[in-house]
Amino acid sequence: MFLPSARFGLDGIRYGIAFGDGWCGTEAAWWSEPDEAWRPLVEAYERTIARLETRLPASTLRAKA
């Protein structure tokens, strides 16, 4: 389940998805570019974000490129 990572970063974007709460939950997160083994999770994350962005008001915290 846990894959070793040889990457180290000081600057970039951390992505992730979490379920549950502080008492009972789980989180999967990746730094900038995910390993290929994470591709299905990353694609599900990207689809979810795209759906939410079409339904929610524009965020003032995230700048559009």
All heavy atoms as TSV, in Angstrom:
chain	resi	resn	atom	element	x	y	z
A	1	MET	N	N	0.817	-1.194	0.000
A	1	MET	CA	C	0.000	0.000	0.000
A	1	MET	C	C	0.861	1.258	0.000
A	1	MET	O	O	0.548	2.196	-0.669
A	1	MET	CB	C	-0.920	-0.026	1.200
A	1	MET	CG	C	-1.581	1.278	1.473
A	1	MET	SD	S	-3.348	1.093	1.452
A	1	MET	CE	C	-3.862	2.750	1.392
A	2	PHE	N	N	1.926	1.266	0.757
A	2	PHE	CA	C	2.764	2.452	0.827
A	2	PHE	C	C	3.928	2.303	-0.144
A	2	PHE	O	O	4.653	1.327	-0.108
A	2	PHE	CB	C	3.281	2.673	2.247
A	2	PHE	CG	C	2.179	2.901	3.230
A	2	PHE	CD1	C	1.750	1.885	4.058
A	2	PHE	CD2	C	1.542	4.124	3.290
A	2	PHE	CE1	C	0.717	2.094	4.944
A	2	PHE	CE2	C	0.510	4.340	4.177
A	2	PHE	CZ	C	0.092	3.322	5.012
A	3	LEU	N	N	4.070	3.284	-1.009
A	3	LEU	CA	C	5.139	3.246	-1.992
A	3	LEU	C	C	6.266	4.163	-1.556
A	3	LEU	O	O	6.024	5.289	-1.122
A	3	LEU	CB	C	4.611	3.713	-3.355
A	3	LEU	CG	C	3.449	2.896	-3.917
A	3	LEU	CD1	C	2.911	3.560	-5.180
A	3	LEU	CD2	C	3.879	1.484	-4.192
A	4	PRO	N	N	7.508	3.709	-1.641
A	4	PRO	CA	C	8.628	4.590	-1.279
A	4	PRO	C	C	8.750	5.735	-2.275
A	4	PRO	O	O	8.424	5.591	-3.447
A	4	PRO	CB	C	9.843	3.661	-1.353
A	4	PRO	CG	C	9.428	2.570	-2.273
A	4	PRO	CD	C	7.943	2.409	-2.113
A	5	SER	N	N	9.200	6.863	-1.797
A	5	SER	CA	C	9.363	8.025	-2.657
A	5	SER	C	C	10.776	8.573	-2.497
A	5	SER	O	O	11.244	8.766	-1.381
A	5	SER	CB	C	8.348	9.103	-2.276
A	5	SER	OG	O	8.553	10.257	-3.052
A	6	ALA	N	N	11.424	8.803	-3.621
A	6	ALA	CA	C	12.781	9.353	-3.601
A	6	ALA	C	C	12.769	10.861	-3.785
A	6	ALA	O	O	13.800	11.484	-3.908
A	6	ALA	CB	C	13.619	8.697	-4.690
A	7	ARG	N	N	11.586	11.455	-3.803
A	7	ARG	CA	C	11.487	12.899	-4.052
A	7	ARG	C	C	11.545	13.694	-2.757
A	7	ARG	O	O	11.130	13.253	-1.714
A	7	ARG	CB	C	10.177	13.217	-4.742
A	7	ARG	CG	C	10.117	12.681	-6.125
A	7	ARG	CD	C	8.938	13.263	-6.793
A	7	ARG	NE	N	8.186	12.182	-7.408
A	7	ARG	CZ	C	7.140	12.354	-8.142
A	7	ARG	NH1	N	6.676	13.555	-8.338
A	7	ARG	NH2	N	6.518	11.357	-8.669
A	8	PHE	N	N	12.054	14.898	-2.917
A	8	PHE	CA	C	12.092	15.854	-1.815
A	8	PHE	C	C	11.839	17.223	-2.421
A	8	PHE	O	O	12.379	17.542	-3.474
A	8	PHE	CB	C	13.463	15.818	-1.134
A	8	PHE	CG	C	13.596	16.811	-0.031
A	8	PHE	CD1	C	13.021	16.572	1.201
A	8	PHE	CD2	C	14.269	17.994	-0.230
A	8	PHE	CE1	C	13.136	17.497	2.228
A	8	PHE	CE2	C	14.389	18.920	0.784
A	8	PHE	CZ	C	13.820	18.668	2.018
A	9	GLY	N	N	11.000	18.010	-1.795
A	9	GLY	CA	C	10.708	19.321	-2.354
A	9	GLY	C	C	10.591	20.389	-1.298
A	9	GLY	O	O	10.210	20.122	-0.165
A	10	LEU	N	N	10.946	21.587	-1.674
A	10	LEU	CA	C	10.821	22.728	-0.787
A	10	LEU	C	C	9.750	23.695	-1.264
A	10	LEU	O	O	9.271	24.518	-0.503
A	10	LEU	CB	C	12.160	23.471	-0.684
A	10	LEU	CG	C	13.298	22.673	-0.067
A	10	LEU	CD1	C	14.587	23.475	-0.133
A	10	LEU	CD2	C	12.982	22.303	1.367
A	11	ASP	N	N	9.406	23.609	-2.535
A	11	ASP	CA	C	8.431	24.505	-3.106
A	11	ASP	C	C	7.558	23.706	-4.057
A	11	ASP	O	O	8.035	22.830	-4.762
A	11	ASP	CB	C	9.121	25.639	-3.864
A	11	ASP	CG	C	8.162	26.743	-4.244
A	11	ASP	OD1	O	7.084	26.827	-3.634
A	11	ASP	OD2	O	8.481	27.505	-5.161
A	12	GLY	N	N	6.290	23.979	-4.050
A	12	GLY	CA	C	5.382	23.257	-4.931
A	12	GLY	C	C	3.990	23.264	-4.343
A	12	GLY	O	O	3.675	24.031	-3.441
A	13	ILE	N	N	3.178	22.361	-4.837
A	13	ILE	CA	C	1.791	22.287	-4.401
A	13	ILE	C	C	1.538	20.902	-3.832
A	13	ILE	O	O	1.927	19.896	-4.408
A	13	ILE	CB	C	0.839	22.546	-5.588
A	13	ILE	CG1	C	1.091	23.935	-6.153
A	13	ILE	CG2	C	-0.610	22.389	-5.153
A	13	ILE	CD1	C	0.343	24.211	-7.433
A	14	ARG	N	N	0.877	20.858	-2.696
A	14	ARG	CA	C	0.497	19.590	-2.082
A	14	ARG	C	C	-0.981	19.363	-2.383
A	14	ARG	O	O	-1.819	20.226	-2.144
A	14	ARG	CB	C	0.714	19.645	-0.573
A	14	ARG	CG	C	0.363	18.362	0.132
A	14	ARG	CD	C	0.636	18.512	1.633
A	14	ARG	NE	N	0.384	17.285	2.327
A	14	ARG	CZ	C	-0.769	16.979	2.931
A	14	ARG	NH1	N	-1.770	17.832	2.911
A	14	ARG	NH2	N	-0.907	15.829	3.552
A	15	TYR	N	N	-1.289	18.204	-2.927
A	15	TYR	CA	C	-2.660	17.833	-3.228
A	15	TYR	C	C	-3.060	16.696	-2.305
A	15	TYR	O	O	-2.208	15.944	-1.830
A	15	TYR	CB	C	-2.787	17.343	-4.675
A	15	TYR	CG	C	-2.438	18.376	-5.701
A	15	TYR	CD1	C	-1.159	18.465	-6.216
A	15	TYR	CD2	C	-3.397	19.270	-6.154
A	15	TYR	CE1	C	-0.836	19.417	-7.171
A	15	TYR	CE2	C	-3.079	20.221	-7.108
A	15	TYR	CZ	C	-1.799	20.285	-7.612
A	15	TYR	OH	O	-1.488	21.225	-8.552
A	16	GLY	N	N	-4.348	16.550	-2.073
A	16	GLY	CA	C	-4.770	15.429	-1.257
A	16	GLY	C	C	-6.268	15.301	-1.188
A	16	GLY	O	O	-7.017	16.169	-1.649
A	17	ILE	N	N	-6.674	14.192	-0.635
A	17	ILE	CA	C	-8.088	13.912	-0.426
A	17	ILE	C	C	-8.203	13.240	0.938
A	17	ILE	O	O	-7.370	12.414	1.298
A	17	ILE	CB	C	-8.645	13.043	-1.572
A	17	ILE	CG1	C	-10.130	12.892	-1.452
A	17	ILE	CG2	C	-7.931	11.726	-1.666
A	17	ILE	CD1	C	-10.783	12.351	-2.698
A	18	ALA	N	N	-9.199	13.649	1.706
A	18	ALA	CA	C	-9.359	13.119	3.064
A	18	ALA	C	C	-10.810	12.731	3.306
A	18	ALA	O	O	-11.724	13.351	2.759
A	18	ALA	CB	C	-8.914	14.155	4.081
A	19	PHE	N	N	-10.990	11.715	4.106
A	19	PHE	CA	C	-12.315	11.255	4.508
A	19	PHE	C	C	-12.334	11.127	6.023
A	19	PHE	O	O	-11.340	10.764	6.627
A	19	PHE	CB	C	-12.625	9.881	3.903
A	19	PHE	CG	C	-12.651	9.872	2.416
A	19	PHE	CD1	C	-11.526	9.506	1.692
A	19	PHE	CD2	C	-13.790	10.231	1.728
A	19	PHE	CE1	C	-11.541	9.486	0.311
A	19	PHE	CE2	C	-13.818	10.223	0.344
A	19	PHE	CZ	C	-12.685	9.849	-0.356
A	20	GLY	N	N	-13.480	11.400	6.607
A	20	GLY	CA	C	-13.624	11.217	8.042
A	20	GLY	C	C	-13.306	12.476	8.806
A	20	GLY	O	O	-13.443	13.588	8.308
A	21	ASP	N	N	-12.866	12.286	10.049
A	21	ASP	CA	C	-12.546	13.409	10.923
A	21	ASP	C	C	-11.272	13.095	11.705
A	21	ASP	O	O	-10.579	12.136	11.407
A	21	ASP	CB	C	-13.722	13.711	11.859
A	21	ASP	CG	C	-14.116	12.523	12.725
A	21	ASP	OD1	O	-13.246	11.680	13.040
A	21	ASP	OD2	O	-15.294	12.435	13.097
A	22	GLY	N	N	-10.992	13.887	12.700
A	22	GLY	CA	C	-9.775	13.705	13.486
A	22	GLY	C	C	-9.725	12.411	14.283
A	22	GLY	O	O	-8.662	11.949	14.665
A	23	TRP	N	N	-10.873	11.822	14.544
A	23	TRP	CA	C	-10.924	10.595	15.342
A	23	TRP	C	C	-10.866	9.336	14.485
A	23	TRP	O	O	-10.302	8.337	14.893
A	23	TRP	CB	C	-12.193	10.567	16.189
A	23	TRP	CG	C	-12.207	11.655	17.200
A	23	TRP	CD1	C	-12.933	12.805	17.160
A	23	TRP	CD2	C	-11.434	11.725	18.387
A	23	TRP	NE1	N	-12.660	13.582	18.246
A	23	TRP	CE2	C	-11.738	12.938	19.027
A	23	TRP	CE3	C	-10.505	10.879	18.989
A	23	TRP	CZ2	C	-11.164	13.324	20.218
A	23	TRP	CZ3	C	-9.933	11.266	20.186
A	23	TRP	CH2	C	-10.268	12.481	20.786
A	24	CYS	N	N	-11.482	9.386	13.347
A	24	CYS	CA	C	-11.559	8.199	12.498
A	24	CYS	C	C	-11.592	8.643	11.040
A	24	CYS	O	O	-12.619	9.110	10.556
A	24	CYS	CB	C	-12.805	7.387	12.833
A	24	CYS	SG	S	-12.922	5.879	11.880
A	25	GLY	N	N	-10.484	8.552	10.378
A	25	GLY	CA	C	-10.440	8.993	8.993
A	25	GLY	C	C	-9.154	8.562	8.318
A	25	GLY	O	O	-8.317	7.878	8.904
A	26	THR	N	N	-9.008	8.988	7.093
A	26	THR	CA	C	-7.802	8.690	6.332
A	26	THR	C	C	-7.521	9.823	5.357
A	26	THR	O	O	-8.424	10.589	5.011
A	26	THR	CB	C	-7.939	7.349	5.585
A	26	THR	OG1	O	-6.692	7.020	4.998
A	26	THR	CG2	C	-8.998	7.420	4.497
A	27	GLU	N	N	-6.286	9.938	4.950
A	27	GLU	CA	C	-5.888	10.975	3.999
A	27	GLU	C	C	-4.841	10.408	3.048
A	27	GLU	O	O	-3.964	9.650	3.463
A	27	GLU	CB	C	-5.294	12.171	4.729
A	27	GLU	CG	C	-4.819	13.260	3.800
A	27	GLU	CD	C	-4.168	14.423	4.522
A	27	GLU	OE1	O	-3.994	14.356	5.746
A	27	GLU	OE2	O	-3.826	15.396	3.837
A	28	ALA	N	N	-4.975	10.756	1.793
A	28	ALA	CA	C	-3.950	10.432	0.793
A	28	ALA	C	C	-3.499	11.756	0.199
A	28	ALA	O	O	-4.318	12.580	-0.195
A	28	ALA	CB	C	-4.525	9.530	-0.293
A	29	ALA	N	N	-2.198	11.981	0.162
A	29	ALA	CA	C	-1.680	13.260	-0.328
A	29	ALA	C	C	-0.443	13.017	-1.182
A	29	ALA	O	O	0.257	12.030	-1.008
A	29	ALA	CB	C	-1.344	14.173	0.839
A	30	TRP	N	N	-0.200	13.929	-2.110
A	30	TRP	CA	C	0.975	13.845	-2.958
A	30	TRP	C	C	1.508	15.245	-3.206
A	30	TRP	O	O	0.813	16.226	-3.106
A	30	TRP	CB	C	0.686	13.105	-4.264
A	30	TRP	CG	C	-0.391	13.704	-5.094
A	30	TRP	CD1	C	-0.248	14.599	-6.122
A	30	TRP	CD2	C	-1.800	13.483	-4.974
A	30	TRP	NE1	N	-1.465	14.936	-6.644
A	30	TRP	CE2	C	-2.440	14.257	-5.948
A	30	TRP	CE3	C	-2.594	12.695	-4.124
A	30	TRP	CZ2	C	-3.822	14.276	-6.112
A	30	TRP	CZ3	C	-3.962	12.721	-4.293
A	30	TRP	CH2	C	-4.559	13.489	-5.276
A	31	TRP	N	N	2.781	15.295	-3.517
A	31	TRP	CA	C	3.497	16.551	-3.718
A	31	TRP	C	C	3.658	16.810	-5.212
A	31	TRP	O	O	4.210	15.978	-5.918
A	31	TRP	CB	C	4.864	16.440	-3.060
A	31	TRP	CG	C	5.696	17.668	-3.140
A	31	TRP	CD1	C	6.656	17.953	-4.061
A	31	TRP	CD2	C	5.643	18.783	-2.276
A	31	TRP	NE1	N	7.208	19.168	-3.821
A	31	TRP	CE2	C	6.600	19.709	-2.723
A	31	TRP	CE3	C	4.886	19.107	-1.168
A	31	TRP	CZ2	C	6.817	20.919	-2.087
A	31	TRP	CZ3	C	5.104	20.309	-0.549
A	31	TRP	CH2	C	6.056	21.198	-1.009
A	32	SER	N	N	3.193	17.935	-5.681
A	32	SER	CA	C	3.319	18.380	-7.080
A	32	SER	C	C	2.931	17.301	-8.082
A	32	SER	O	O	1.776	17.112	-8.359
A	32	SER	CB	C	4.699	18.930	-7.361
A	32	SER	OG	O	4.874	20.138	-6.662
A	33	GLU	N	N	3.881	16.577	-8.622
A	33	GLU	CA	C	3.602	15.543	-9.624
A	33	GLU	C	C	3.561	14.179	-8.936
A	33	GLU	O	O	4.556	13.740	-8.373
A	33	GLU	CB	C	4.669	15.551	-10.711
A	33	GLU	CG	C	4.625	16.771	-11.592
A	33	GLU	CD	C	3.317	16.895	-12.351
A	33	GLU	OE1	O	2.791	15.877	-12.844
A	33	GLU	OE2	O	2.805	18.021	-12.439
A	34	PRO	N	N	2.430	13.485	-9.026
A	34	PRO	CA	C	2.316	12.185	-8.357
A	34	PRO	C	C	3.043	11.078	-9.115
A	34	PRO	O	O	3.302	11.192	-10.314
A	34	PRO	CB	C	0.811	11.926	-8.373
A	34	PRO	CG	C	0.355	12.626	-9.603
A	34	PRO	CD	C	1.209	13.872	-9.706
A	35	ASP	N	N	3.363	10.009	-8.409
A	35	ASP	CA	C	3.907	8.821	-9.055
A	35	ASP	C	C	2.829	8.223	-9.959
A	35	ASP	O	O	1.637	8.409	-9.720
A	35	ASP	CB	C	4.329	7.789	-8.015
A	35	ASP	CG	C	5.518	8.237	-7.193
A	35	ASP	OD1	O	6.367	8.966	-7.719
A	35	ASP	OD2	O	5.578	7.843	-6.023
A	36	GLU	N	N	3.235	7.485	-10.954
A	36	GLU	CA	C	2.292	6.906	-11.913
A	36	GLU	C	C	1.290	5.970	-11.239
A	36	GLU	O	O	0.144	5.870	-11.658
A	36	GLU	CB	C	3.051	6.169	-13.022
A	36	GLU	CG	C	2.201	5.825	-14.216
A	36	GLU	CD	C	1.505	7.028	-14.854
A	36	GLU	OE1	O	2.092	8.127	-14.901
A	36	GLU	OE2	O	0.353	6.856	-15.299
A	37	ALA	N	N	1.687	5.296	-10.173
A	37	ALA	CA	C	0.780	4.389	-9.463
A	37	ALA	C	C	-0.416	5.128	-8.861
A	37	ALA	O	O	-1.456	4.523	-8.610
A	37	ALA	CB	C	1.542	3.640	-8.367
A	38	TRP	N	N	-0.275	6.427	-8.651
A	38	TRP	CA	C	-1.347	7.234	-8.062
A	38	TRP	C	C	-2.282	7.799	-9.128
A	38	TRP	O	O	-3.251	8.471	-8.812
A	38	TRP	CB	C	-0.737	8.391	-7.281
A	38	TRP	CG	C	-0.117	7.975	-5.994
A	38	TRP	CD1	C	0.934	7.120	-5.824
A	38	TRP	CD2	C	-0.495	8.399	-4.699
A	38	TRP	NE1	N	1.235	7.004	-4.504
A	38	TRP	CE2	C	0.378	7.786	-3.784
A	38	TRP	CE3	C	-1.473	9.256	-4.214
A	38	TRP	CZ2	C	0.279	7.985	-2.411
A	38	TRP	CZ3	C	-1.556	9.472	-2.854
A	38	TRP	CH2	C	-0.698	8.831	-1.967
A	39	ARG	N	N	-2.010	7.574	-10.401
A	39	ARG	CA	C	-2.771	8.196	-11.488
A	39	ARG	C	C	-4.291	8.050	-11.337
A	39	ARG	O	O	-5.009	9.032	-11.494
A	39	ARG	CB	C	-2.280	7.636	-12.830
A	39	ARG	CG	C	-2.942	8.198	-14.054
A	39	ARG	CD	C	-2.779	9.683	-14.324
A	39	ARG	NE	N	-1.493	10.233	-14.004
A	39	ARG	CZ	C	-1.307	11.517	-13.666
A	39	ARG	NH1	N	-2.310	12.363	-13.622
A	39	ARG	NH2	N	-0.111	11.975	-13.393
A	40	PRO	N	N	-4.870	6.868	-11.028
A	40	PRO	CA	C	-6.329	6.774	-10.888
A	40	PRO	C	C	-6.891	7.701	-9.799
A	40	PRO	O	O	-7.926	8.336	-9.991
A	40	PRO	CB	C	-6.578	5.306	-10.544
A	40	PRO	CG	C	-5.387	4.594	-11.108
A	40	PRO	CD	C	-4.239	5.553	-10.937
A	41	LEU	N	N	-6.195	7.803	-8.668
A	41	LEU	CA	C	-6.645	8.694	-7.605
A	41	LEU	C	C	-6.546	10.150	-8.041
A	41	LEU	O	O	-7.450	10.950	-7.797
A	41	LEU	CB	C	-5.831	8.470	-6.332
A	41	LEU	CG	C	-6.163	9.395	-5.159
A	41	LEU	CD1	C	-7.608	9.194	-4.705
A	41	LEU	CD2	C	-5.201	9.158	-4.012
A	42	VAL	N	N	-5.464	10.509	-8.716
A	42	VAL	CA	C	-5.270	11.881	-9.190
A	42	VAL	C	C	-6.360	12.254	-10.198
A	42	VAL	O	O	-6.921	13.353	-10.138
A	42	VAL	CB	C	-3.863	12.052	-9.802
A	42	VAL	CG1	C	-3.719	13.404	-10.471
A	42	VAL	CG2	C	-2.801	11.863	-8.733
A	43	GLU	N	N	-6.689	11.345	-11.094
A	43	GLU	CA	C	-7.732	11.626	-12.081
A	43	GLU	C	C	-9.095	11.808	-11.408
A	43	GLU	O	O	-9.855	12.696	-11.787
A	43	GLU	CB	C	-7.777	10.520	-13.124
A	43	GLU	CG	C	-6.556	10.552	-14.037
A	43	GLU	CD	C	-6.436	9.338	-14.929
A	43	GLU	OE1	O	-7.267	8.400	-14.811
A	43	GLU	OE2	O	-5.508	9.321	-15.760
A	44	ALA	N	N	-9.395	10.997	-10.393
A	44	ALA	CA	C	-10.647	11.162	-9.645
A	44	ALA	C	C	-10.658	12.503	-8.921
A	44	ALA	O	O	-11.675	13.209	-8.899
A	44	ALA	CB	C	-10.830	10.017	-8.660
A	45	TYR	N	N	-9.527	12.885	-8.347
A	45	TYR	CA	C	-9.394	14.180	-7.664
A	45	TYR	C	C	-9.650	15.319	-8.654
A	45	TYR	O	O	-10.415	16.244	-8.373
A	45	TYR	CB	C	-7.990	14.278	-7.068
A	45	TYR	CG	C	-7.642	15.636	-6.507
A	45	TYR	CD1	C	-7.927	15.951	-5.187
A	45	TYR	CD2	C	-7.013	16.601	-7.291
A	45	TYR	CE1	C	-7.601	17.193	-4.671
A	45	TYR	CE2	C	-6.688	17.837	-6.788
A	45	TYR	CZ	C	-6.979	18.131	-5.469
A	45	TYR	OH	O	-6.663	19.358	-4.967
A	46	GLU	N	N	-9.023	15.255	-9.828
A	46	GLU	CA	C	-9.170	16.323	-10.825
A	46	GLU	C	C	-10.611	16.424	-11.327
A	46	GLU	O	O	-11.127	17.530	-11.513
A	46	GLU	CB	C	-8.201	16.091	-11.980
A	46	GLU	CG	C	-6.750	16.325	-11.570
A	46	GLU	CD	C	-5.745	15.888	-12.614
A	46	GLU	OE1	O	-6.122	15.175	-13.577
A	46	GLU	OE2	O	-4.567	16.248	-12.452
A	47	ARG	N	N	-11.282	15.290	-11.536
A	47	ARG	CA	C	-12.691	15.316	-11.947
A	47	ARG	C	C	-13.563	15.947	-10.865
A	47	ARG	O	O	-14.462	16.737	-11.157
A	47	ARG	CB	C	-13.196	13.902	-12.255
A	47	ARG	CG	C	-12.711	13.346	-13.568
A	47	ARG	CD	C	-13.453	12.071	-13.939
A	47	ARG	NE	N	-13.423	11.046	-12.898
A	47	ARG	CZ	C	-12.478	10.120	-12.769
A	47	ARG	NH1	N	-11.469	10.090	-13.618
A	47	ARG	NH2	N	-12.541	9.221	-11.811
A	48	THR	N	N	-13.297	15.603	-9.609
A	48	THR	CA	C	-14.078	16.155	-8.495
A	48	THR	C	C	-13.889	17.665	-8.404
A	48	THR	O	O	-14.859	18.410	-8.256
A	48	THR	CB	C	-13.681	15.482	-7.172
A	48	THR	OG1	O	-13.911	14.075	-7.297
A	48	THR	CG2	C	-14.463	16.043	-6.007
A	49	ILE	N	N	-12.653	18.137	-8.493
A	49	ILE	CA	C	-12.378	19.576	-8.428
A	49	ILE	C	C	-13.076	20.296	-9.577
A	49	ILE	O	O	-13.694	21.350	-9.390
A	49	ILE	CB	C	-10.859	19.852	-8.448
A	49	ILE	CG1	C	-10.206	19.317	-7.171
A	49	ILE	CG2	C	-10.561	21.334	-8.629
A	49	ILE	CD1	C	-10.725	19.930	-5.877
A	50	ALA	N	N	-13.011	19.737	-10.782
A	50	ALA	CA	C	-13.658	20.366	-11.947
A	50	ALA	C	C	-15.166	20.471	-11.728
A	50	ALA	O	O	-15.775	21.510	-12.018
A	50	ALA	CB	C	-13.355	19.576	-13.210
A	51	ARG	N	N	-15.784	19.425	-11.192
A	51	ARG	CA	C	-17.235	19.462	-10.922
A	51	ARG	C	C	-17.573	20.503	-9.869
A	51	ARG	O	O	-18.566	21.228	-9.995
A	51	ARG	CB	C	-17.713	18.092	-10.472
A	51	ARG	CG	C	-17.754	17.092	-11.583
A	51	ARG	CD	C	-18.220	15.746	-11.079
A	51	ARG	NE	N	-18.132	14.772	-12.147
A	51	ARG	CZ	C	-17.840	13.501	-11.957
A	51	ARG	NH1	N	-17.623	13.036	-10.747
A	51	ARG	NH2	N	-17.785	12.677	-12.979
A	52	LEU	N	N	-16.792	20.553	-8.811
A	52	LEU	CA	C	-17.059	21.537	-7.752
A	52	LEU	C	C	-16.893	22.958	-8.264
A	52	LEU	O	O	-17.664	23.846	-7.905
A	52	LEU	CB	C	-16.144	21.285	-6.551
A	52	LEU	CG	C	-16.438	20.015	-5.754
A	52	LEU	CD1	C	-15.336	19.770	-4.726
A	52	LEU	CD2	C	-17.803	20.080	-5.097
A	53	GLU	N	N	-15.868	23.192	-9.077
A	53	GLU	CA	C	-15.635	24.547	-9.580
A	53	GLU	C	C	-16.766	25.032	-10.485
A	53	GLU	O	O	-16.996	26.228	-10.579
A	53	GLU	CB	C	-14.292	24.621	-10.289
A	53	GLU	CG	C	-13.135	24.603	-9.298
A	53	GLU	CD	C	-11.782	24.722	-9.951
A	53	GLU	OE1	O	-11.660	24.508	-11.173
A	53	GLU	OE2	O	-10.818	25.010	-9.215
A	54	THR	N	N	-17.478	24.132	-11.156
A	54	THR	CA	C	-18.604	24.560	-11.988
A	54	THR	C	C	-19.838	24.875	-11.158
A	54	THR	O	O	-20.728	25.570	-11.619
A	54	THR	CB	C	-18.984	23.482	-13.033
A	54	THR	OG1	O	-19.419	22.307	-12.364
A	54	THR	CG2	C	-17.816	23.184	-13.955
A	55	ARG	N	N	-19.876	24.390	-9.919
A	55	ARG	CA	C	-21.066	24.558	-9.084
A	55	ARG	C	C	-20.903	25.561	-7.941
A	55	ARG	O	O	-21.887	26.051	-7.415
A	55	ARG	CB	C	-21.470	23.208	-8.502
A	55	ARG	CG	C	-22.025	22.275	-9.565
A	55	ARG	CD	C	-22.177	20.872	-9.040
A	55	ARG	NE	N	-22.814	19.989	-9.997
A	55	ARG	CZ	C	-22.210	19.397	-11.018
A	55	ARG	NH1	N	-20.938	19.632	-11.241
A	55	ARG	NH2	N	-22.870	18.598	-11.821
A	56	LEU	N	N	-19.688	25.844	-7.557
A	56	LEU	CA	C	-19.444	26.737	-6.421
A	56	LEU	C	C	-19.034	28.129	-6.903
A	56	LEU	O	O	-18.503	28.278	-8.007
A	56	LEU	CB	C	-18.331	26.155	-5.534
A	56	LEU	CG	C	-18.662	24.810	-4.889
A	56	LEU	CD1	C	-17.440	24.281	-4.147
A	56	LEU	CD2	C	-19.840	24.912	-3.954
A	57	PRO	N	N	-19.238	29.142	-6.065
A	57	PRO	CA	C	-18.783	30.488	-6.433
A	57	PRO	C	C	-17.260	30.515	-6.613
A	57	PRO	O	O	-16.545	29.695	-6.050
A	57	PRO	CB	C	-19.195	31.350	-5.237
A	57	PRO	CG	C	-20.079	30.514	-4.407
A	57	PRO	CD	C	-19.870	29.089	-4.770
A	58	ALA	N	N	-16.790	31.468	-7.372
A	58	ALA	CA	C	-15.355	31.605	-7.613
A	58	ALA	C	C	-14.622	31.845	-6.300
A	58	ALA	O	O	-15.080	32.607	-5.451
A	58	ALA	CB	C	-15.092	32.763	-8.572
A	59	SER	N	N	-13.509	31.188	-6.147
A	59	SER	CA	C	-12.686	31.340	-4.945
A	59	SER	C	C	-11.833	32.590	-5.061
A	59	SER	O	O	-11.286	32.880	-6.123
A	59	SER	CB	C	-11.787	30.123	-4.761
A	59	SER	OG	O	-10.873	30.343	-3.712
A	60	THR	N	N	-11.678	33.304	-3.982
A	60	THR	CA	C	-10.773	34.444	-3.960
A	60	THR	C	C	-9.399	34.029	-3.460
A	60	THR	O	O	-8.485	34.838	-3.436
A	60	THR	CB	C	-11.330	35.563	-3.065
A	60	THR	OG1	O	-11.509	35.035	-1.747
A	60	THR	CG2	C	-12.643	36.074	-3.610
A	61	LEU	N	N	-9.247	32.757	-3.062
A	61	LEU	CA	C	-7.979	32.283	-2.529
A	61	LEU	C	C	-7.082	31.686	-3.594
A	61	LEU	O	O	-5.879	31.589	-3.403
A	61	LEU	CB	C	-8.234	31.223	-1.446
A	61	LEU	CG	C	-9.061	31.702	-0.254
A	61	LEU	CD1	C	-9.311	30.551	0.698
A	61	LEU	CD2	C	-8.340	32.830	0.458
A	62	ARG	N	N	-7.638	31.274	-4.710
A	62	ARG	CA	C	-6.850	30.617	-5.737
A	62	ARG	C	C	-6.903	31.425	-7.023
A	62	ARG	O	O	-7.963	31.669	-7.572
A	62	ARG	CB	C	-7.389	29.216	-5.993
A	62	ARG	CG	C	-6.461	28.413	-6.814
A	62	ARG	CD	C	-6.793	26.960	-6.949
A	62	ARG	NE	N	-8.018	26.513	-6.396
A	62	ARG	CZ	C	-8.634	25.417	-6.791
A	62	ARG	NH1	N	-8.122	24.703	-7.734
A	62	ARG	NH2	N	-9.756	25.039	-6.233
A	63	ALA	N	N	-5.747	31.816	-7.495
A	63	ALA	CA	C	-5.675	32.612	-8.728
A	63	ALA	C	C	-5.747	31.701	-9.932
A	63	ALA	O	O	-5.153	30.628	-9.948
A	63	ALA	CB	C	-4.385	33.419	-8.760
A	64	LYS	N	N	-6.440	32.122	-10.957
A	64	LYS	CA	C	-6.498	31.380	-12.211
A	64	LYS	C	C	-5.305	31.763	-13.073
A	64	LYS	O	O	-4.928	32.916	-13.141
A	64	LYS	CB	C	-7.791	31.703	-12.975
A	64	LYS	CG	C	-9.030	31.250	-12.261
A	64	LYS	CD	C	-9.199	29.765	-12.405
A	64	LYS	CE	C	-10.507	29.354	-11.737
A	64	LYS	NZ	N	-10.731	27.951	-11.801
A	65	ALA	N	N	-4.718	30.768	-13.708
A	65	ALA	CA	C	-3.552	31.015	-14.568
A	65	ALA	C	C	-3.987	31.591	-15.892
A	65	ALA	O	O	-5.040	31.473	-16.357
A	65	ALA	CB	C	-2.770	29.727	-14.775
